[in-house]
Amino acid sequence: MKHKSLEIKYSEYNSLDDLSELGQQLVIKARAAAKNAYAPYSNFHVGAALELQNGEIIIGNNQENAAYPSGLCAERVALFAANANYPDSAVKTIAISAYNAKGLIFDPVAPCGACRQAILESENRFEQPIRLILDGKDKIILVEGIHNLLPLSFDQNALNG
């Protein structure tokens, strides 16, 4: 038996001002998208803003449903809208923000497992990593590529096993 470990690499920022101008713009758009989310059941409003290779910025927000599995997360709303409207343009960066009843959440919000898998598929499709900006009131985390959030991932190679 071998014991191994995984290392997750990320950068942490104390303020929105510490990000690049584009990073700041994406976070601001993600926050605005979150405020327009349809979240009457959880009252957890999530927004995503992504930058495409062609320079377009696409937003998405969570859409809840009384039958919970029928809703969709902000990240996948934005990714699927980007792929539907710009099928040949890779996603470069995605910013994610969330609000609850108290306002902007303190700790950065990270994508759920299903969203991580969708981000992985987009990375694999275009053969380039996606930068993730995870927004929170107390700090912002920057992650270079989904493999830092989804190690030992499942992709097309597993299907050919």
URPE-V53601 format. One record per residue. N is the residue number from 1. D_FIRST is the distance of its C-alpha to the first C-alpha in whole Angstrom. Layout:
# URPE-V53601
N;D_FIRST / N;D_FIRST
This chain:
# URPE-V53601
1;0 / 2;4 / 3;7 / 4;10 / 5;13 / 6;16 / 7;20 / 8;23 / 9;26 / 10;30 / 11;33 / 12;35 / 13;39 / 14;41 / 15;44 / 16;45 / 17;47 / 18;44 / 19;43 / 20;45 / 21;48 / 22;46 / 23;43 / 24;46 / 25;48 / 26;45 / 27;44 / 28;48 / 29;48 / 30;45 / 31;46 / 32;50 / 33;48 / 34;46 / 35;50 / 36;51 / 37;48 / 38;49 / 39;47 / 40;49 / 41;46 / 42;44 / 43;46 / 44;43 / 45;44 / 46;42 / 47;43 / 48;42 / 49;43 / 50;42 / 51;43 / 52;44 / 53;44 / 54;47 / 55;48 / 56;49 / 57;47 / 58;46 / 59;46 / 60;45 / 61;44 / 62;43 / 63;45 / 64;45 / 65;46 / 66;47 / 67;44 / 68;41 / 69;39 / 70;42 / 71;42 / 72;41 / 73;39 / 74;41 / 75;38 / 76;38 / 77;42 / 78;42 / 79;40 / 80;42 / 81;45 / 82;44 / 83;43 / 84;46 / 85;48 / 86;47 / 87;44 / 88;44 / 89;44 / 90;40 / 91;39 / 92;39 / 93;39 / 94;39 / 95;40 / 96;39 / 97;41 / 98;42 / 99;44 / 100;45 / 101;48 / 102;48 / 103;48 / 104;45 / 105;42 / 106;41 / 107;37 / 108;36 / 109;36 / 110;32 / 111;32 / 112;31 / 113;28 / 114;31 / 115;33 / 116;29 / 117;29 / 118;33 / 119;32 / 120;29 / 121;31 / 122;34 / 123;32 / 124;31 / 125;35 / 126;36 / 127;33 / 128;34 / 129;32 / 130;34 / 131;35 / 132;35 / 133;37 / 134;36 / 135;39 / 136;40 / 137;43 / 138;41 / 139;39 / 140;38 / 141;35 / 142;34 / 143;31 / 144;31 / 145;30 / 146;28 / 147;24 / 148;25 / 149;25 / 150;23 / 151;20 / 152;18 / 153;21 / 154;23 / 155;25 / 156;27 / 157;24 / 158;23 / 159;26 / 160;26 / 161;22
